[in-house]
Amino acid sequence: MAQGLQLAEKIGASKNLDLRGICAYAGHSSHVVGFEARKNSSFEAMSKAIEAREQLKQRGHNIEILTGGSTGTYNIDSSIKGMSELQVGSYVFMDVDYRKIGGQSAAIYDDFAPSLTVLCTVIHRSGNKAVVDAGFKAFTTDRKFGPEPKDLTGVKYGFAGDEHGALTLEDPNREVRLGDRLEWIIPHCDPNVNLYDRIYCVRGDKVEGVWSIMDRASTLPYF
């Protein structure tokens, strides 16, 4: 707190800088499992930002902005008086990591539907086992869990190398056949995007757009 106040005084004394607010993104709170535990974590973090804002105002600073929040705490931090901006981002894509934190009244956090998936093909099928052509190169591995199938239950994924994933079929809600194309909700959306050159935007069965990802595909044609 003291260091922040000292920094504010230096900014206020500068002719070329204008202190307008406080950035209080509490990333450590966004993935706390359980709504009440996440709420307590976020409120505790944001209370420090609120205290800093009041002290800065008392010192004559015009604090217009208090920004914080996240996809996991948007419905918590929005209730804080004086919060002017929410720093949500992952809600656009969503991932398995966020689904595991739990919602306000459900075990799965489903306030936002997952829109980012990886499409792969079943290349082997035997008994209650199957193999798909998507492994370490297709999904991020910075989490202790892998992807989850979209619109398919009773199927567990396990990494089986760079190019492959091993599926265990435990009474799936539909038959999984050789050659089937399966969609997977990714483990962690942020680092998974940069594994690919393009995002294909699909509505129903129609590809409505192709987005080039940053500079990865800057020299490549779309098709």
N, C-alpha and C positions, 0 to 999 in steps of 0.2 A: 504493500500500500504506500509506504513512505517513498519508495523509488518512483512509483507512478505519479505521485504528487510533485516530486521534484522534477520529473520529466515534463509535466504539464506546465510548471513555472518557466522552464527553459523555452518551451514552445511558445508560451504567452509572451515571452520577452523578445522573440524573434520577429523581425519585420517581414519575413518571407513565409512564415508558417501560421496556420490558423487552426486552433484546436476546436473541433466541432462536436466531438463525442467520444464514446468509449466502445471499443470492440471487446466483447466479453463472450466469445464463442467457447463453450465448455465442452470440448470434444470428448472428455472422459465420461461425461454423463450420458451421451447419446446412445451408448450400447449397454447401459446398465440393465440387467434382466429383471423384469417385474416393474409394473407401472409405478407403484408406490415408492419402491426403492429408487427408481429413476427420478421421480418427482422430488424426493428428498435430496438427492445428489445435485440436481439442477438448481433447486431453490438455494441450497447452501452455497453453490458456486456463484449464482447471480446476486446473492445478498452482498457479496464483496464489491461487485460492480456498482450496485445501487448505493452502497456506502461511499464509494469513491466519487460517484456522480454528485452526491450531496455535499461532500467536502469541497469538490471543485467549484460548485456553485457558490458556496460560502466564501470562497476565495476570489469570486468575481468572474469566473469563467462561464461562458455561455455554452452549456452542454446541450446541444440539440438532439444528439443521436445516442441511443443506447441499443447496440446491436448484439444479438446472441442467438441462442436457440439452435436447433438442428432438426433433421428429419425425425429423430427419435424423441425430441422434446418439444416439438412445435406446439402441441396442445397443452403443454405445461407452461412454457415461457411466455406464450401469448397472453396468459392471465396476469403477468407481472405488470404493475402500474408503471408507465413510463417507457416500456419496451417499444421501440420505434421500428425495429427491423428484425426479421427472422432469417438466419443463415442456413436455410434448408437447401439441399442439393440432391442427395441420393434418392429422394422421393420420386424423381423423374424416372429412374430406372428400377430401383429397389434390388434387393438381393437376399440370399439365404441368411446372411448375418443379421440383417434387420428383422427378418421374419422371426428369428429366434428370441428377440428381446421381450416379446409378449405385448399385447395391447392393453387398453384400459379395462376391457372386460372379456378378453379372450387370450388363450395361450399363444396364439399366433398373432403377430403384429401385421394386420392386413388393412390398415388405414389407406394404404396406397398399393395398387396392384402392380406386380412386377411386369415391366415392359421390355426389359433387356434379356434376351435368351440366346443360347448357342444351339444351333441346329446340327445334329449329327446323325449318323446312319448305323443301324444294326448290321454288323458284318459277320457275326457268328451267333448261332443259336443252338443250344443243346440242353435238354432237361430244364432245370430251373435256372440256367445260366445263359448269359448273352454277353457279347462284346460289342462295343461301339467305337467308332473311329475318332474319339476325343479323349485326350489324356492331359498330361502336364502342360502341353503347349496350347491347349484350348481353354483351360480354366486356371484361375489364380490359385496358388498353393500357400498363401500366407495365413490361412485359417486351418483349424483342426478338422474341418469337415469339407466335404465336396459339394457338388451341385445337387439340386433336387429336380426331379422331373416335373414338367408343367402339364397339368391335366392328366396325370397318370399316377395312380397310387399303387402301393404294394411293390415298389421297385427301389432297390438300394444301389447306389453307385459307389464304386471303389476305383481309385487310380490304379492303372495297370501299365504304367510306363509313359513315355513321351507322347505316343500317338493313340493310346487305347485306354478305354475304361471298361471295367468288369462289372456287369450287372447281376444282381441276385434277385430273382423274381419270387416274391412272397405273396401269392394270390393277387396278382395285379387286376385292376378293374377292367382291363381289356387285354386281348391277346397281343403279345409282342412277337413280331415275326421278322424273319430275315429280310433285310432291305427296308424296314420301317425307318422313317425319319422321325426322330424324337427331339423335342425342345427341352432345354434344361435351364432352370433358373440358376444364375451364377452365384458362387460363394460370396464374392466381394466385388461390387460393381466398379469402383474407382480404378483399381489396377487391371481389371479384366478388359476394359475398353481398349487400352493401349496394346493389347496383344493382337489386334486386328487392324487392317488397313481401312476397312469401310464398315458402316452400319447400314443394313438394308431395312428400310422402313416399310412395314407390311401392314395393310389393313385388310382383314379377311384373307383372301387368296391372292390379293393384288399387291405387287411391289410399287409403292407410290413415290418412293424417293431413295436415293443412295447418297449417304453422307460420307465424305472423306474425313478420316480421323487425323486432325492436325496436319503435320508435315510428313507423316509416314507414307502417304500415298500421293504426295504432291506431284510426282513425276510419272504416275501410272494412270492409264485410261480407266474409266469405270468398268468397261467390259473387255 
